Amino acid sequence: MMIDPATLNGLEAHRILISLIVPRPIAWVTSVSPDGIVNAAPYSFFSGVRSKPPVISVSAGQGRHGEKDTPRNIAATGEFVVNLVSGDQAEQMNRSATEYPYGMSEPEEIGIELAPSETVNVPRIADSPAALECSLQQIIPVGDPPASLILGEVTAYRIRDDLEWDRIEGIDPQAMDVIGRLNLNSYLRITETFSMERIRYEVDD
């Protein structure tokens, strides 16, 4: 089967893309408005861009009433935090996806516990497995109406105290219990992993 993207309406175009790009990590982004109101919203168009210096990307589409709070706050303050989402946080994360009126704080409404960050003036979500404190590099408008492709440099990693960090192996993804987004209302938890040796191409002398 071949599907021409030009033949799809907006809803169909979104549905096929989120059906094929799976699983997607969830960036539970905290940001602060110029008035000091803390916003928390999840985005699953989220990825790493480079490692040193560490740069991540988060894409925020338009909301029902135009630009969403997250890119608006980040553009105004130049800072944000990407919090990873554990299975125990799934319900709170899902509730924070509701489009509250601008100026309303999801952490206050939902009861999300916050903690101070080290390098930015934006709080992190206290019990997240890991938080990436970020300074804004740039926001790139994509499409019409434009999605906001947010590029941020990670200024600090905050790893939950019960998790072990190994400089070679990193952090066990099962221990973090992070959830990923699938199609529509479907999510997954990491219950099984497997390893494969990387195959290197060798040239005979």
LUMZAMI-770521 format. One record per residue (C-alpha): residue number from 1; residue in three letters; x negated, y negated, z negated. Coordinates in steps of 0.05 Angstrom, whole numbers, plus 5000, padded with zeros to 4 digits. Example, Ala and Ser with C-alpha at 12.3 -4.5 7.8 and 13.67 -1.06 7.14 Angstrom:
! residues 2
+-----+------+------+-------+------+
! seq ! type ! east ! north !   up !
+-----+------+------+-------+------+
!   1 !  ALA ! 4754 !  5090 ! 4844 !
!   2 !  SER ! 4727 !  5021 ! 4857 !
+-----+------+------+-------+------+
! end
This chain:
! residues 205
+-----+------+------+-------+------+
! seq ! type ! east ! north !   up !
+-----+------+------+-------+------+
!   1 !  MET ! 5000 !  5000 ! 5000 !
!   2 !  MET ! 4976 !  4930 ! 5016 !
!   3 !  ILE ! 5007 !  4869 ! 4982 !
!   4 !  ASP ! 4997 !  4800 ! 5011 !
!   5 !  PRO ! 4991 !  4749 ! 4954 !
!   6 !  ALA ! 5023 !  4696 ! 4999 !
!   7 !  THR ! 5088 !  4736 ! 4999 !
!   8 !  LEU ! 5096 !  4735 ! 4923 !
!   9 !  ASN ! 5133 !  4684 ! 4883 !
!  10 !  GLY ! 5103 !  4656 ! 4819 !
!  11 !  LEU ! 5131 !  4710 ! 4773 !
!  12 !  GLU ! 5112 !  4767 ! 4820 !
!  13 !  ALA ! 5042 !  4739 ! 4828 !
!  14 !  HIS ! 5033 !  4736 ! 4752 !
!  15 !  ARG ! 5061 !  4806 ! 4741 !
!  16 !  ILE ! 5016 !  4841 ! 4792 !
!  17 !  LEU ! 4953 !  4806 ! 4766 !
!  18 !  ILE ! 4966 !  4824 ! 4693 !
!  19 !  SER ! 4984 !  4895 ! 4714 !
!  20 !  LEU ! 4917 !  4905 ! 4749 !
!  21 !  ILE ! 4869 !  4868 ! 4703 !
!  22 !  VAL ! 4873 !  4914 ! 4643 !
!  23 !  PRO ! 4857 !  4917 ! 4587 !
!  24 !  ARG ! 4844 !  4843 ! 4572 !
!  25 !  PRO ! 4813 !  4818 ! 4508 !
!  26 !  ILE ! 4854 !  4766 ! 4470 !
!  27 !  ALA ! 4825 !  4699 ! 4451 !
!  28 !  TRP ! 4866 !  4673 ! 4392 !
!  29 !  VAL ! 4844 !  4601 ! 4399 !
!  30 !  THR ! 4846 !  4552 ! 4342 !
!  31 !  SER ! 4841 !  4478 ! 4359 !
!  32 !  VAL ! 4856 !  4413 ! 4323 !
!  33 !  SER ! 4896 !  4354 ! 4350 !
!  34 !  PRO ! 4869 !  4282 ! 4343 !
!  35 !  ASP ! 4918 !  4276 ! 4285 !
!  36 !  GLY ! 4886 !  4334 ! 4249 !
!  37 !  ILE ! 4941 !  4386 ! 4262 !
!  38 !  VAL ! 4914 !  4457 ! 4271 !
!  39 !  ASN ! 4940 !  4497 ! 4330 !
!  40 !  ALA ! 4933 !  4572 ! 4341 !
!  41 !  ALA ! 4951 !  4605 ! 4407 !
!  42 !  PRO ! 4932 !  4670 ! 4442 !
!  43 !  TYR ! 4904 !  4675 ! 4513 !
!  44 !  SER ! 4887 !  4739 ! 4549 !
!  45 !  PHE ! 4852 !  4708 ! 4609 !
!  46 !  PHE ! 4787 !  4707 ! 4568 !
!  47 !  SER ! 4716 !  4729 ! 4584 !
!  48 !  GLY ! 4643 !  4719 ! 4573 !
!  49 !  VAL ! 4605 !  4678 ! 4625 !
!  50 !  ARG ! 4532 !  4683 ! 4603 !
!  51 !  SER ! 4492 !  4705 ! 4542 !
!  52 !  LYS ! 4437 !  4654 ! 4531 !
!  53 !  PRO ! 4460 !  4602 ! 4519 !
!  54 !  PRO ! 4525 !  4639 ! 4504 !
!  55 !  VAL ! 4583 !  4612 ! 4545 !
!  56 !  ILE ! 4654 !  4638 ! 4545 !
!  57 !  SER ! 4716 !  4622 ! 4587 !
!  58 !  VAL ! 4789 !  4617 ! 4568 !
!  59 !  SER ! 4843 !  4602 ! 4619 !
!  60 !  ALA ! 4906 !  4566 ! 4595 !
!  61 !  GLY ! 4964 !  4561 ! 4644 !
!  62 !  GLN ! 5019 !  4509 ! 4643 !
!  63 !  GLY ! 5073 !  4513 ! 4590 !
!  64 !  ARG ! 5147 !  4502 ! 4600 !
!  65 !  HIS ! 5137 !  4428 ! 4586 !
!  66 !  GLY ! 5070 !  4417 ! 4621 !
!  67 !  GLU ! 5000 !  4421 ! 4592 !
!  68 !  LYS ! 4994 !  4467 ! 4532 !
!  69 !  ASP ! 4970 !  4443 ! 4463 !
!  70 !  THR ! 4905 !  4482 ! 4466 !
!  71 !  PRO ! 4872 !  4449 ! 4527 !
!  72 !  ARG ! 4900 !  4381 ! 4506 !
!  73 !  ASN ! 4868 !  4387 ! 4437 !
!  74 !  ILE ! 4802 !  4414 ! 4463 !
!  75 !  ALA ! 4797 !  4358 ! 4514 !
!  76 !  ALA ! 4808 !  4307 ! 4459 !
!  77 !  THR ! 4760 !  4336 ! 4406 !
!  78 !  GLY ! 4710 !  4377 ! 4446 !
!  79 !  GLU ! 4713 !  4436 ! 4398 !
!  80 !  PHE ! 4751 !  4501 ! 4388 !
!  81 !  VAL ! 4745 !  4571 ! 4358 !
!  82 !  VAL ! 4760 !  4637 ! 4393 !
!  83 !  ASN ! 4784 !  4688 ! 4342 !
!  84 !  LEU ! 4788 !  4762 ! 4360 !
!  85 !  VAL ! 4852 !  4797 ! 4341 !
!  86 !  SER ! 4855 !  4861 ! 4300 !
!  87 !  GLY ! 4913 !  4910 ! 4299 !
!  88 !  ASP ! 4935 !  4884 ! 4231 !
!  89 !  GLN ! 4941 !  4814 ! 4260 !
!  90 !  ALA ! 4982 !  4833 ! 4321 !
!  91 !  GLU ! 5049 !  4809 ! 4295 !
!  92 !  GLN ! 5023 !  4741 ! 4273 !
!  93 !  MET ! 4986 !  4733 ! 4339 !
!  94 !  ASN ! 5050 !  4749 ! 4377 !
!  95 !  ARG ! 5090 !  4699 ! 4337 !
!  96 !  SER ! 5039 !  4645 ! 4350 !
!  97 !  ALA ! 5049 !  4653 ! 4425 !
!  98 !  THR ! 5116 !  4617 ! 4418 !
!  99 !  GLU ! 5115 !  4547 ! 4448 !
! 100 !  TYR ! 5125 !  4505 ! 4386 !
! 101 !  PRO ! 5135 !  4430 ! 4396 !
! 102 !  TYR ! 5070 !  4390 ! 4401 !
! 103 !  GLY ! 5049 !  4368 ! 4332 !
! 104 !  MET ! 5075 !  4431 ! 4297 !
! 105 !  SER ! 5022 !  4476 ! 4265 !
! 106 !  GLU ! 5029 !  4551 ! 4280 !
! 107 !  PRO ! 4985 !  4570 ! 4220 !
! 108 !  GLU ! 5031 !  4531 ! 4173 !
! 109 !  GLU ! 5095 !  4558 ! 4205 !
! 110 !  ILE ! 5073 !  4630 ! 4208 !
! 111 !  GLY ! 5028 !  4633 ! 4146 !
! 112 !  ILE ! 4961 !  4646 ! 4181 !
! 113 !  GLU ! 4904 !  4639 ! 4131 !
! 114 !  LEU ! 4848 !  4594 ! 4156 !
! 115 !  ALA ! 4776 !  4586 ! 4134 !
! 116 !  PRO ! 4725 !  4531 ! 4149 !
! 117 !  SER ! 4677 !  4540 ! 4207 !
! 118 !  GLU ! 4602 !  4527 ! 4202 !
! 119 !  THR ! 4587 !  4485 ! 4264 !
! 120 !  VAL ! 4653 !  4455 ! 4287 !
! 121 !  ASN ! 4709 !  4416 ! 4254 !
! 122 !  VAL ! 4760 !  4469 ! 4273 !
! 123 !  PRO ! 4779 !  4523 ! 4224 !
! 124 !  ARG ! 4775 !  4597 ! 4242 !
! 125 !  ILE ! 4827 !  4650 ! 4225 !
! 126 !  ALA ! 4802 !  4678 ! 4159 !
! 127 !  ASP ! 4811 !  4753 ! 4169 !
! 128 !  SER ! 4795 !  4760 ! 4243 !
! 129 !  PRO ! 4741 !  4811 ! 4259 !
! 130 !  ALA ! 4699 !  4757 ! 4291 !
! 131 !  ALA ! 4704 !  4684 ! 4308 !
! 132 !  LEU ! 4665 !  4647 ! 4362 !
! 133 !  GLU ! 4655 !  4573 ! 4345 !
! 134 !  CYS ! 4651 !  4534 ! 4409 !
! 135 !  SER ! 4635 !  4465 ! 4436 !
! 136 !  LEU ! 4668 !  4445 ! 4501 !
! 137 !  GLN ! 4625 !  4447 ! 4564 !
! 138 !  GLN ! 4679 !  4429 ! 4614 !
! 139 !  ILE ! 4752 !  4440 ! 4633 !
! 140 !  ILE ! 4763 !  4457 ! 4706 !
! 141 !  PRO ! 4833 !  4449 ! 4735 !
! 142 !  VAL ! 4852 !  4508 ! 4779 !
! 143 !  GLY ! 4912 !  4509 ! 4826 !
! 144 !  ASP ! 4976 !  4467 ! 4828 !
! 145 !  PRO ! 5004 !  4459 ! 4777 !
! 146 !  PRO ! 4935 !  4467 ! 4747 !
! 147 !  ALA ! 4914 !  4520 ! 4698 !
! 148 !  SER ! 4858 !  4496 ! 4652 !
! 149 !  LEU ! 4795 !  4538 ! 4657 !
! 150 !  ILE ! 4759 !  4521 ! 4592 !
! 151 !  LEU ! 4684 !  4534 ! 4587 !
! 152 !  GLY ! 4654 !  4531 ! 4518 !
! 153 !  GLU ! 4585 !  4543 ! 4490 !
! 154 !  VAL ! 4584 !  4587 ! 4428 !
! 155 !  THR ! 4551 !  4549 ! 4372 !
! 156 !  ALA ! 4560 !  4603 ! 4319 !
! 157 !  TYR ! 4585 !  4674 ! 4312 !
! 158 !  ARG ! 4624 !  4690 ! 4248 !
! 159 !  ILE ! 4629 !  4765 ! 4237 !
! 160 !  ARG ! 4674 !  4793 ! 4182 !
! 161 !  ASP ! 4632 !  4814 ! 4122 !
! 162 !  ASP ! 4652 !  4888 ! 4124 !
! 163 !  LEU ! 4627 !  4897 ! 4195 !
! 164 !  GLU ! 4555 !  4918 ! 4210 !
! 165 !  TRP ! 4513 !  4882 ! 4262 !
! 166 !  ASP ! 4457 !  4920 ! 4296 !
! 167 !  ARG ! 4409 !  4879 ! 4340 !
! 168 !  ILE ! 4406 !  4936 ! 4391 !
! 169 !  GLU ! 4474 !  4970 ! 4387 !
! 170 !  GLY ! 4515 !  4908 ! 4370 !
! 171 !  ILE ! 4580 !  4918 ! 4331 !
! 172 !  ASP ! 4623 !  4981 ! 4334 !
! 173 !  PRO ! 4687 !  4962 ! 4372 !
! 174 !  GLN ! 4728 !  5015 ! 4335 !
! 175 !  ALA ! 4707 !  4985 ! 4268 !
! 176 !  MET ! 4731 !  4917 ! 4292 !
! 177 !  ASP ! 4798 !  4948 ! 4311 !
! 178 !  VAL ! 4809 !  4893 ! 4363 !
! 179 !  ILE ! 4871 !  4898 ! 4406 !
! 180 !  GLY ! 4876 !  4885 ! 4481 !
! 181 !  ARG ! 4932 !  4860 ! 4526 !
! 182 !  LEU ! 4963 !  4903 ! 4581 !
! 183 !  ASN ! 5023 !  4888 ! 4624 !
! 184 !  LEU ! 5081 !  4846 ! 4597 !
! 185 !  ASN ! 5093 !  4866 ! 4523 !
! 186 !  SER ! 5043 !  4924 ! 4522 !
! 187 !  TYR ! 4980 !  4924 ! 4480 !
! 188 !  LEU ! 4927 !  4975 ! 4461 !
! 189 !  ARG ! 4881 !  4991 ! 4403 !
! 190 !  ILE ! 4813 !  5023 ! 4412 !
! 191 !  THR ! 4822 !  5095 ! 4388 !
! 192 !  GLU ! 4770 !  5131 ! 4431 !
! 193 !  THR ! 4704 !  5111 ! 4463 !
! 194 !  PHE ! 4652 !  5148 ! 4505 !
! 195 !  SER ! 4581 !  5134 ! 4526 !
! 196 !  MET ! 4544 !  5142 ! 4592 !
! 197 !  GLU ! 4470 !  5131 ! 4605 !
! 198 !  ARG ! 4456 !  5075 ! 4653 !
! 199 !  ILE ! 4428 !  5103 ! 4719 !
! 200 !  ARG ! 4368 !  5064 ! 4743 !
! 201 !  TYR ! 4345 !  5064 ! 4815 !
! 202 !  GLU ! 4272 !  5086 ! 4820 !
! 203 !  VAL ! 4226 !  5076 ! 4879 !
! 204 !  ASP ! 4175 !  5130 ! 4894 !
! 205 !  ASP ! 4103 !  5106 ! 4898 !
+-----+------+------+-------+------+
! end
